[in-house]
Amino acid sequence: MVIRDETRNWVPGFSCFIGVCSSLQAELWGLRGGIKMAWSMHISKLIVETDSQLSILMIQVAATTFHLLSALIEDYRSLLSKPWECSMHHIFQEGNKCVDFITNLSH
């Protein structure tokens, strides 16, 4: 996860090892960590970009009551509902090279 300011300069970022999991789980954990970091930094306007369309769908529209990842998704939704401007957008993997580089550091 990478957080950039309004001029696209890198502010903070992080990577971590979460063990054996699916790509969806890894994406959701990374998004959650970044959102929590942004909230703790008192960022009031946030645009989340991810190359995972499935993550966006799971967070924004899917009924997840009985889903294996429901607790993680609901936690993410509660973070989005805090008093700030936060939106999610899909980008292609080619536009996400910085995050891919950081992700590969955790291997």
N, C-alpha and C positions, 0 to 999 in steps of 0.2 A: 504494500500500500504506500502510495506517495501522496503527500499533500503539497499543493502548489498555491502560490498567491495569485492575485489578479493579473500579474504580469507573467505568469507561468513559471516563476522561479520556485525551485524546490524549497519547501519550508522544512518539514520533517518527513520521515518515512520509517518503515519497519519491515522486518521479515521475521518469521519464527517457524519452528518445526512443530507441527501438530500431530505427527505420526502418520500411520497408514489410514488413508481416507479417500473418498471419491473427489473428483475435481470440483463438483458442486459444493461439497463440504469445505474444501480448501478455500474456494472463492467466497463462500458465506462467512467463514471465520475471518478471512482477510478484510472483507468489507466491514464487518462488525468492529474489528479492531481499529480500523481507520476512522470509522464514524465516532467511536468512543474517544479516540485521540482528538479528533476535531472538536468534539463537544467540550472536552477538558481544556482545550486551548482557547475556549470562548469564541470560536469562529461562528459568526452569525449568518453567513451565507455560504452554502456549500453545494458544489456540483459534483456528484459522484459519477465517474466514468468507469465502465467495466466492459470487457469483451464477452461477458457471460450473459446472454439473453435469458437463459433459464433462471439465473439468480434474480434478475429484474422481475421476471414473471412470478417467481415464487414469493418475492417480497411484496410486490404491488397488487397482485390479483388472485393468487391461488388460495383455495381453501386448504389450510394446512393442519386442521385439528388433529388428524390421525397420522400425519406424516412423520417419518423418523426424525426429521430436522425441525419439527414444529417449535420447540423451545428456542432454538437459535433464530428462526425466522421471526417469531413473536418478539424476541428481544430486539432484533433489528427494527421491526415496526415501531416498537415503543421509542427507540432512539429517534426515528424519523418524525414522530409526533411531538417531539419537544418544541419549545417556542423558538424556532429558527427557520430559515429558508434552506431547505435541503431537497434537491432533486436528483434523480438517477437517469443516466443516459447510456445507451449502448454505443460502444466504439469498436472498430475492427481491431483485431489482435495487432496488426501492423502499427496502429496508433498507440500501442501500449508497451512499447519496447523497454521503457525505464522500469516498469513494474515487472516485466518478464526477467530483466537482468537481476533485480533484487530477489525475486523468487528463486532464481537459480543459485543464489548465494546460500540458501538454506539447505541445499542438497548435500 
